[in-house]
Amino acid sequence: MFGIGMPEMIMILVIALIVLGPKKLPDIAKGLGRAFNEFKKATTDFKESMGIDDELNDVKQAFDEMNKDIKETIDIKPSLNNEPLSTSDNTDIKKEPKKEPEKKDTDKSTDAD
């Protein structure tokens, strides 16, 4: 919850108990709880009115389909790359390294007068 662990929560509650006192703390906690509940309801209503949830579900579904297609493609490629290339008579084809074309030396010398 927001990167706050149990020890931090206990420390916050102890400090709140000391500062606010045992009589006011339950009332303040109830008020905060109600405020968070109202905020949650308001955001849910806003999302529904804007149709964000439906659009997000459509986008998520599209990404899930793309992810599935990519995983299928990746699963197929390693099996193709591990098999040696062969001809019809089952002899392995050896790839020869590419040779660089030979460069012709052309002297462009100028005659001095």
C-alpha positions, 0 to 999 in steps of 0.5 A: 500500500503506497510502499508503506510496510507494517512497521511504518503503519504502526509507527504512524498510528502510534504518532497519531494516537499521541498527537490526537489522543485516544478520544478523537482518533476513532472519530477521525478514522471514521471520517477518513474512511468515509472520505476515501469511500466517497472518493472511490465511489466518485471515481467509479461513477466518473469512469462509468460515465466516460466509458473508460472501463470498456475502452480499456478492456478493448485495448487490453484485449488487443494487446493480449492478442498481439502478445499471444501472436508474438509468443507463437512467432518466437516459439517457432523461430528457434526450432527453425534456426537450430536445424541445419540446412540440407539439400535433397540428398541430406548433405549439409550446406556449408555457408562460405564467408562472403568475399569482399570485392577486389579493389582496383588501384587507379592512380590519378597522378597529375603531371607537373609542368 
